[in-house]
Structures are given as structure tokens and as C-alpha cells.
Amino acid sequence: MSEADMSQIEISTSHGEGHPLTQASVLEDVRQTMGPKQEMVPLVDYLRDVAGKPRGSATGGKEDLNSHNEEFIIKDAQGIHVTSLSELQNLLKSQGLDVEVLGVQSIGNPNQKVTAVVQGVDKSKPQSGFERPTVAEGPHMILAPFSIDKAGALHLFRTIQMRTGEAVIDTPRGFADAKSLEGGQQMYDVENAEEKVTANMQRIVGEESGDALQIKRIVYLGAPRVNGAFVTSKSAIFGVEVDYDAFIKAQKVVSPEELQRRKEQFEHEGIVGDVLDITLPEYANYKRDSQVSKDMAADFGTDTVVIDFLERGLTDLAQKEKRQSEILSAEGQANREFKQEDPKGYVQQRLRVSKARYPERYEENKAKAEAYLSKQYRESLEKTQQ
């Protein structure tokens, strides 16, 4: 997709009826009602302003904050080693320093940060709340490339990457900028993200891919959180439909034959970063396989694309079946009227259809038709003679 051809990003919306309690308005009402009773405050603010419970030894409940005990890396006469918070406090105290280390507020880099917070705080109840770490990332996107070939089959494109020591079926990702967390921004400007989406897609297929990357449309699928219990940032998910015939010509798209060759040659390292062309049945089996490491964030976009594709197919099928039922009903009524108005013509027409479909039974059906017409003729005569 060239800059001149760049179309506005589509925003995925629901259509048809949904569950009444899964609406955004319902969740907002819950947030407004429960928010003051379930506040989340930084640990430093809690210790300074609330302090209903002390940091403790992971007893939890009403006794303490069920604290997560920090470990520090220090260098002393014994060399470099790990020490606990209490040991560090004792060390500072032994040095006569008028400083008390209460904990670690945050740790991270410009793109990811872990922060200590106290969740479930109801300021009217000082004994409420529990401590836990939360994770935040800067503005980033996760892409779900897909295509529909000329036969109408869905193809899903994923990559193999190493993530935290494991090989996973990943998908293209990208950050906005290195200073995003400093400004507190955690979401993309979705409507103006086309260039970033294209750049991240270009990165996975390779700059040398030429015309292989032909983007048909970009759909914003939403911004889920990987784990709402402790991840505070959202991931902008985009479905990216590409031209299938062009995309599979990219050098990084691995064919099944090439993948088999690499397996036989034990070239597993060469698979990392390449693009896999996965069909719908293959993706379903990947999801069923409990032995395969999966990334929920990477799967979300692809899952949404699959659900949308299947739902549209089922809707189309239901509409076709409804239309077919209407046609059959109309044909049935027309046949009943035809049979009543012109019995002989109706039987002859059905006999021709039968001959075309079951030629081997034509003579048998012809005899039955003649018998039926003879019976109809006799009954008609009897009625006229009465």
C-alpha cells in the first residue's frame, strides 16, 4: 500500500445482538460504582498518605500488605551478591546512615516498567488493600496479518521468535518511541497509525521484498490487556489484510516444502524470523495443541480475525439457507398449484426430471405415472357422472 493509496484505518465494531452485560456502558457503570472502593495507588503514596497496614512478611489479610519482598544486587567486601530488603536496611543502619529503605517503587526501561502498587484500596476502610507489582509498556502495536486467497480460503501469517527463553509462534509488533512511558502515554493514535503498521509489516517481510507487501486494508481490532490482574497497559491490535499472491512471494515466507527441508537439515535457527503461511485448519490444530508454547497477546489478533471470518461465513450460510428455504417453499406452492390445475402436465414434467436424474428408473417411473394419470382420469369421470 503506497502512501497515496493509504486508506483510513477501519474500526472494528459489533453488529447484531450481543450479551446485554458485555457492553462498554455496563462496564463503565461498574467502574463508576466500584472505583472508589477498589482504588489502585502507587506504593509510595500508600505509605505516605494511607498507611492503613504496614509492609509485612507476606502474611496478608488484615495484618499487612502481603508484600513482595525485594531483592537487591549489592557490591561489598564479599563481592557482588543479592541481599534482601531487611538485610539492606540493617547494613545501612550499621553504617549510621539516617536513611531507611522502604521498598522499590519501580524498575524498567523506556519501553517497559514494573511498578509497586497497592490494589483494592477503600480509603474509608484503612485495613483494605494488598500490594502487588504491575507491568506497563509504552505505546505498542501487535499485528495480525491475514489473507483470503482466490478460492476464499483464509490464510494466517505468523513468525517464530524467541521470547523469554522459549520459541513461540509470534506475530509482528512494534513500539511508538523510546520516551513513551516518560510522558505517561500508553496507546497509539489509532486513526493515524497506518505508517507504523506498514513499517512493522515491511520489517517482517524484509526490505528486499519489493512488491510483496500489498496491504488491502487495516482494521483496528481493539486494545486488550494481556492479563488484567496486573498488566495496566493496553496493546493496540490491528488486523492487516494483504494480497495473498503477492505476499507469498516474499523471501521470508517459508513454504511447507522449505520448512520440511530445514527440519531435516536441523536448521532450526534459520526458521527464527521467517513468516509461516498457516491455513484455518492448521491454526485450529495449533490452538488445540497443549504442548506448543503460546503467546496470548500474539494470538488475540489472529483469533479475532478467525472468529470474524467464521462468523461471517456462518451468517452467509444462514442467509443462504433461509433464502433456499424460501425458494423451496415457493416452488412447493407453485408445484401444488400446477398439480391441481394441470395434473397431466405436472406428471409429465416430473417424469422428465426423474429421467434426467435417475435414467435407470425411467421405465418404472413412467409406468407409475401412467397408472397415476389413469386413476386420476377414472376418479374425474366418476365425479362428473354423479
N, C-alpha and C positions, 0 to 999 in steps of 0.2 A: 504494500500500500504506500504510494508516494505521498509526499506532504500535500500535494494538490488534491489527491483523491481521499485524504483522511476524512472519514465521516465522523459525526458526533457519536460518542460512546452511548450505546443503548443501556438503559437502566432496567434491570430485570424486575418485573412486578408480578404479583399474583393475579390469577384470573380464575373466575369461577368461585365456588363456595369453599371457604376454609373453616377450620375449627374455630368457634367463637372465642375461645380462650387463648388462641395463639396470635392474636392481633397485637400490633405495636401499641395501640391505645390502651389495651388491657395491662400490658407490662408497664407502661408509663404510670397508670393509676396505682399499680402495686408499688412502684418505686416511690411515688409521692407519699403513699401511706406509710410504707415501712422504712423509707430512707432515714428519717430522724432516729429510728430505733436500731438501725443497722449501719451506723457510720463507719467509715474506714479512715483512720488518721495515721499520719507518719508516727513512728515510734518516738521520735524526739518531741513531737507535740503532745503525745500522750503523757510522757514522763514529766514534761514541763507544766502542762495545763490540766490534765485529768488525774493521772496517778492514783486511780482507784485501787489498783493492785500492783505489787512490786514485780520486777523481773525475778523469776524463780528458777527452780531446778526441774522444770517440765512436769510438775505435779498437775497443773491445770485446774479447771473448775473455778471455784471462787477463791482459791488460795493464792494463785499467782497467774502470770500471763502465759503459762505453758511455753516459756521462752525457748527459742532455738539458740543453743549455746554456740557462740562464735569461736573460731579458732584463728589464731594469728601466726604469721610467719615472722620470727624474730632472729636476730643475729647477736650472739653474745660470746662469752668465752668458750662456750661449748660448741660454737659453730652455728649453722643455720638449722633451725628446727621449728616445729609447731608447738604453740603453747595455748592454753585455754584462757578465757576471759579472766577467770578468778586468779590464775597464775600470773597474768599480766598485771592485774590490779595489785597483787602482793609485791610484784617486782617494783612497780612504780612507788608503792608505799615504802618499801625498804630503802629506796633512794632518797626519801624525804621530799618527794615532789608533791605539791599541793594540787594534784590532778587526779581525778577518778574517771577511768574509762567505763562508761555505762553500756556500751554496745557499738555495733556498726550500723549506721543509718543506711548506707548503700554501697554497692560495688558494681563496676561495669565499665563499659567503654562508650564511645559516642553513639553507638547503634543499639546496644543492649544494656539494661541496668536492672539489678536486683535491689529492691528496697525493703527495709523492715517497716512493717505497719502493724497496727492493732485493728482487727476487724470486729464487727458486731458490737460497736460501742453505742450504748444508750446513756447519754450524759445524765439522765435522771436516775440511773442505776449505776453507781460507781464500780460495782463488782462485775459489771458486764465486760465483754471483750476478750479476745485472745490474740496472741501475737503470732505472726507468720510472715514469711517473705513473699513479696510479689515480684513478678517479672514484667518488664516493659521493653518494647522495641520501638525504634524510630519508625517513621512512615515507611511502609514497605508493601510490596505487592506480590501476590502469588498468582501465577498464570495457569490456565487450563487450556492448552492448545487442543483443537479437535478439528475434524473434517468429516464431510459426508461425501462419499465417492459417487460416481455416476450411477451405480446400482442402488443408491440410497442407503448404503451401509455406513455405520458410524465408526470412525477411527479416532483413537485417543493417543496423544503423543506425550510420552514421559521420558525421563532420563534416569540413569543410575548414578547416584552420588554417594560419597562417604559423609555421614552425618554422625557426630559424636561417637566415632569409632565403629559404626555399623554401616553396611551398604544398604541403601533403601531406594525404592522406586520413587524418585523425586520429580519435581517439576520446576520450571523457570521461576526465579524470584529476583527481587531487586530492592535496594533501599533508595530513598529520595536524596538524602545528603548526609554528610558526616556530622552536622551540627543540629540535627532534627530534635534530639532529646533535650538539648540545652534550651530550646525555645518552647518545650512542652508539647509540640505538635506530634500527634500520633496517627494522623490519617492523611491520605493523599487528597489533593483537589481532584476528585474523581472525573469531573467533566473535562478537565484539561490534561488528562493522563495519557493521551494517545501516543505521544512521542516516547514516553518512558516505557509503555507496553511494547512498542515496536522495537525500541533499543534492546530490551531484555530478550525479546524473541530473536532478534538478529544475533544476539550473543550466543544462543544455544545452537543455532543452525550454522554459525560461522560467517565471518565477514566475506569469505570467498564463495558464498553460496549463490551469488548472482541474483537471478530472478526466482529462486526457490521460495522466497518468503513473499507470498501474495496474500495479504490479510483481507478477508471478505468483510468481517465485522468484528467489533469488540463489544462484549456485553459485561456490564458491571453486575456481579452476582451477589454482592453484599460484603460485609466486613465482620466475619465471625471472630471469636476468641478461641484459641486452641484449647484452653481449659479455663472456664470462667471462675474457678475456685481460687486461682492465684495469678493468672495472666491478665494484666489490666489493659494491654494494648490490643488493637484490632488489626486483622490482616485484610487488606483490600484484595478481593478475589475478582479476577477478570477471565471470562471465557473468551478465547480467541479462535475464531473460525478461519481456517486457512484453506487455500486451494489445494486439494489433495494431490492431483497430478503434478503440480509444480513442487509441492513441499517434499515429496518423497524422493525428489532428485537431489536434494541437499546431501552433501558428502557425509554429514554427521547422522543421517537417518540410516539406521542399521537394518538391513533386510534379514528375514529369518535364516536365509542361507549363510549370510555373513556371520550372524550370531552363532550358528551351529559350528562354523569353521573355527571361530575364536574359542569356543568351548573345547573343541577337540584339540586345539593347539595350546590350551591353558593360558590364553591371552586375556585373562580377566581384567588386568589393569587397563587394557585397551578399550574396555567397554565403558569405563567411567567417563561421563560427559556426553556420550553418544545418545541419540534420540531413538526411542523404541516406538514402533508403529503397532498399537495394540487394538485389536478388534473388540467389539462389545462382549462376545462370549469369553474371550481371553481375559478381559478386565473383570468380568464376573467371577471367574475362577481365581484370579489374583486376590480378589476380596474374600473369597471363601477360604483361601489357604492360610491356616493358622500358623504355619511355620515361617511365613515370609514377614520380615520386619516392615512395618508400615508407618507412614508419617501422616497423622490426621490432617494437618494443615495442607499438605500436598494433595491428599485425596479429596478434600472438601470440594474444590472447584470441579474436578473430574466427576465426582459423584453427582454434583448438581447438574452438570451437562448431561450425564447419563439419565438421571431422573426426568429431566425436561424432555429429552429425546423419546424416552419410553412413554411418558405421559401423553405427549403429542401423538405418538403412534397409536396408543390405546384410544385417545379421543377420536382420532381419524377413523379407527376401526369401528368404534361405537357409532359414529355418524354414518359410516358406510353400511353397517348392519341395520341401522334404523331406516336408511333410505331403501336398502334392499327389501326390508320387511314391508315398507310402504308400497314398493313396486309389486311385490308378490301379492299383497293384499288387493291392489288394484287389478292385477292380472287375474286373480281368482274371481273377483267380482265380474270382470269382463267375460271370463270363460263361463261363469254360471249363466249370465245373460245370453251369451252366444248359444249355449247348450239348450236353453229354454226356447229361444227364438228360432233356431235352425239346427235341430238335433242331427240331421244327416250331415250338414256341413261341418258341425263340430266334430262328429265322429271321424269324418274323412280327414279333417285337419290333424286330429290327434293320432290317426293311423299313419299319416306321413311323417310326423315327428317320431313316432315309435320306430318306423322303418329306418330312419336316419340314425337313431341311437342304438337300436337293437335289431339289426337286419336278420340275425339268425332266428328271431322270434316273429318275423313279419307274418308268415303264413298263419301261425297260431293266433296272433292278434287280429289278423284280417277275419278269420272265422268267428272270433268273439264279437268283432264289430258288426258283422253281418247278422249274427244272432241277436245282438242288442237292437239293431235297427228293425229287424223283423218283429221283435217283441213290442217295440215302440209303435210299429205300424198296426199290429193287432189290437193293442190297447186303444189306439186312436179310433179304429173302426168301431170297437165296442162302445166307445163313448158317443159316437155320432149316431149309433143305432138305438140308443136308449131314449 
